[in-house]
Amino acid sequence: LGSKSIMSVVPHVVVSALSAWTNYSFVVAAATEAGEGVPSQAVICSTAQDVPEAVSGIKAVVSGPQTVMVSWLPPEHPNGRITHYTVHWTLATARTRPHTVRLEKHTHHHKIIKLMQKKYEVWVKASTEVGEGPSSKVVKVEPTRK
């Protein structure tokens, strides 16, 4: 997305603050008081995967008296290949372990069934082979008899 030059008086440089799962190309050229020499051929390098950013655009919509449809968008920066998504839900007043379901990487919605007419909190996490990313925004939803 842009180039950056690093000048060094030693024959090695440590490049830091690189983004995860990104391709970079490096070109080296020697320089003297007379000017810069012929640049080398580009060397292409890739950084390793990392955990993804949080998913975005999460929505939970009542779709029946005991059913909620949850949908989300993939992370803007997946930082690797998404391996799966995990949907979590719990009663808003409960302090117990949430229910979870693991879904395929191409799935961006899930129907939660057999809910009571009470308020629930729902969130989604994306994972890469490195691990699970942070939670999406938590949304609240309450199935109704209507």
C-alpha positions in Angstrom: 0.0 0.0 0.0 3.0 2.2 0.0 6.8 2.0 0.3 9.1 2.8 3.1 12.8 3.3 3.0 15.1 2.3 5.9 18.7 3.6 5.9 21.3 1.6 7.8 25.1 1.7 8.3 25.2 -2.0 9.3 24.5 -4.9 7.0 21.2 -5.9 8.7 18.0 -4.3 9.7 15.1 -5.5 11.9 11.7 -4.5 10.4 9.0 -4.3 13.1 5.3 -3.3 13.4 4.3 -5.5 10.4 0.7 -6.5 10.0 -0.3 -10.2 10.5 -0.8 -12.4 7.4 0.4 -9.8 5.0 2.8 -10.0 2.0 5.8 -7.7 2.0 8.5 -7.2 -0.6 12.0 -6.0 0.3 14.6 -4.5 -2.0 18.2 -3.7 -1.0 20.6 -1.2 -2.5 24.0 -0.1 -1.3 24.8 3.6 -1.1 27.9 5.7 -1.0 28.7 9.4 -1.1 28.4 9.0 -4.9 24.8 7.9 -4.7 22.6 4.8 -4.5 23.6 1.6 -6.3 21.5 -0.8 -8.3 18.7 -2.3 -6.3 18.4 -6.0 -5.7 15.6 -8.1 -7.0 12.6 -7.9 -4.7 12.3 -10.6 -2.1 8.7 -11.5 -1.2 8.0 -12.4 2.5 4.8 -13.2 4.3 4.0 -12.6 8.0 2.4 -15.3 10.1 -1.3 -15.6 10.9 -2.6 -14.2 14.1 -6.0 -14.3 15.9 -8.7 -12.4 13.9 -10.2 -9.1 14.9 -13.8 -9.1 16.2 -16.6 -9.9 13.8 -18.8 -6.9 13.1 -22.4 -6.1 12.2 -23.9 -8.6 14.6 -27.7 -8.7 14.7 -30.1 -10.9 16.6 -33.7 -10.9 15.4 -36.7 -12.7 16.9 -38.0 -15.2 14.3 -40.5 -17.1 16.4 -41.8 -17.5 19.9 -38.7 -19.5 20.9 -36.3 -18.7 18.1 -33.7 -16.0 17.3 -31.8 -15.6 14.1 -28.3 -14.2 14.6 -26.2 -12.8 11.7 -22.8 -11.2 11.5 -20.1 -9.9 9.1 -16.6 -11.4 9.0 -13.8 -9.5 10.6 -12.5 -6.6 8.6 -9.0 -7.8 9.3 -9.1 -11.6 9.6 -5.3 -11.8 10.2 -5.3 -15.3 8.7 -7.7 -17.9 7.3 -10.9 -18.0 9.3 -11.4 -21.7 10.4 -14.7 -21.3 12.2 -17.1 -19.0 14.1 -18.5 -19.6 17.5 -21.9 -18.2 18.5 -22.5 -17.7 22.3 -25.7 -17.0 24.1 -26.9 -16.8 27.7 -29.8 -15.4 29.7 -29.1 -11.8 30.3 -29.6 -12.3 34.1 -27.6 -15.5 34.3 -24.1 -15.8 35.4 -23.6 -19.3 34.1 -21.5 -20.7 31.3 -23.0 -19.6 28.0 -24.4 -22.0 25.4 -22.1 -22.2 22.3 -22.2 -23.6 18.8 -19.3 -23.9 16.4 -20.1 -23.1 12.8 -18.3 -23.5 9.5 -16.0 -20.7 8.2 -18.4 -19.7 5.4 -21.5 -19.4 7.7 -22.6 -15.9 8.8 -25.9 -16.7 10.4 -27.4 -19.2 12.9 -30.8 -19.9 14.2 -31.0 -20.3 18.0 -34.0 -22.4 19.0 -35.8 -23.6 22.1 -35.4 -20.3 23.9 -37.6 -19.0 26.7 -39.5 -15.7 26.5 -36.7 -13.9 28.4 -33.9 -11.5 27.5 -30.7 -13.1 26.1 -27.3 -11.8 25.4 -25.7 -13.1 22.1 -22.1 -12.6 20.7 -19.9 -14.2 18.1 -16.2 -14.9 17.9 -14.1 -15.8 14.8 -11.1 -18.1 14.9 -8.0 -18.8 12.8 -5.6 -21.7 13.3 -3.7 -19.5 15.8 -6.7 -19.1 18.1 -10.0 -17.4 18.9 -10.3 -13.6 18.4 -12.2 -11.2 20.7 -15.9 -11.1 21.1 -18.2 -9.2 18.9 -20.4 -6.5 20.4 -22.9 -8.2 22.7 -26.5 -7.8 21.5 -29.6 -8.4 23.6 -32.8 -10.0 22.3 -36.0 -11.3 23.8 -38.2 -13.8 22.1 -41.9 -13.0 22.4 -45.2 -14.9 21.9 -46.1 -12.7 18.9 
